[in-house]
Amino acid sequence: MARLIGVEVPDQKKIGIALRYIYGIGPTTALQACEKAKVDPNVRARDLNDEQLSHLSTVLQTYRIEGDLRRELQTNIKRLMSINCYRGSRHKKGLPVRGQRTSTNARTRKGPRKTVGVTRSKEAKAPKV
């Protein structure tokens, strides 16, 4: 497997697609990076030579990707939580942040359902004879 910026990209895929395995690189950015590095995006990752890989890695270093991007996103969320804004409070509570309804959906953020209701004692369940 080809290794770019500390990430293994799949050999069997075209480099325009394989670059998307790097966190922070999407379709548009992958094609832009190939264009700047003067690499054909239709070439398979296994067919790239060392010179092309080094060109790609230097171009990718100009983007904010992987650990730096994750760290920046986490600090943004922590900032929202520290200033007690609405979005920050939603992050704290583990609820949807972007205005989605919560009465019926939002199971991904809220987790599995917790049944709320009457709990019966063991004597009440068994019928007396």
N, C-alpha and C positions, 0 to 999 in steps of 0.2 A: 504494500500500500504506500502511496505517496504521502509524505508528511509535510504539511505546510503550517507554519505558526503553531507548532505543537499539537496539531490535530491530524489524525489519519483520515485522508479522503479516499473513497473507494476507487480502486484501479479500473474496474470494468465500466465506469460511467464516463461520459464526456466531461471535460474539465469545467465547462459552463454550468453543468449540473452538480458536479462533485464539490465545487466551491461552496455550495449552499449548505454543506454539512458543517461549516464553520459558523458558530453562533454569531449573529449579527450580519451575515452575508445572505442576501436574498437574490431573487432572479436578476433584478436590474443591476445591483452592485456587482454580482458575479460577472455579468457581461461587460460592465465598465472596467473591472479589474483586468479581464482578459484583453480588452482593447488597449489599455494603458501599458500592459506588459508585452504587447504585440504577440499574443498567443492566440491561435485559432480556437474558439470555444467548442468546436466540434471534434477536437482531438481527444482521444481517450487519455485518462490520467496516467495509465501505465506507459504510454508512448511519449511522454514528455521527457526531455533530456535535462541534465542538471542545470544547464544555463537557463532554460525556460522556467524551471522551478525556482531558481534564485530570483529571476525577474518578477515572478508572481509573488514571492514572499516579500520582496522589497515594496511592491505596490500595495500588498495587503497590510503592511505595517503603517501605512498612512491612514487606514481606517481604524475606528474604535470598535474592536471586536473581542470576543471571548471574555476573559477575566475582567478587563477594564470596563467593558460595557455592562457586565453583570454587576460589578461594584458600583458603577454610576447609577444604575437603576435602583439598587438597594439604598444608596444614600438619598436618592430623590424621595423614595417612599418613607424613609426615616425622617426626612425633613418635613414631609406632609404630616406625619404623625406627631412630630414635636411641636409644630405650630398649631395643633388642634383644629385644623380646617376640616371641612366636611369629608373630603376624600380621605384624609388621614384617619378620621374616626371610623370610616367604613373599613379601612385596612385593619385597624385595631380589632374591630368586632368580627372580622372574617366574613363580611357581607359584600355583595357586588358593589363596585365603586362607580360604575358608569351609568347609573340610572335605570338598571333593569328591575323588573318586578320581582318581589320576593315572596308574595303570598302563595304562589303555586310552583314557581321554578327556583332557580339558583341552587340546585342541589350540589353542584360542583364546589361552590364556595362554602355552603352551609354544612356540607357533609350529609351522612345518612339521616333519615327522619328519626326524630325522637318522639315517640308516642306520648301525648299528654292526655291524661284522662283519669277516670276513677280506677283505683286499684282495690281489688276485693281481697278480703282476708280468706284464709284457707277454710275456716268453718263455714263461711257463706257459700263457698263453691260446692261443697259436698252436700247433697240432699240428705236430710235426716230421715231415718226409717223408724 
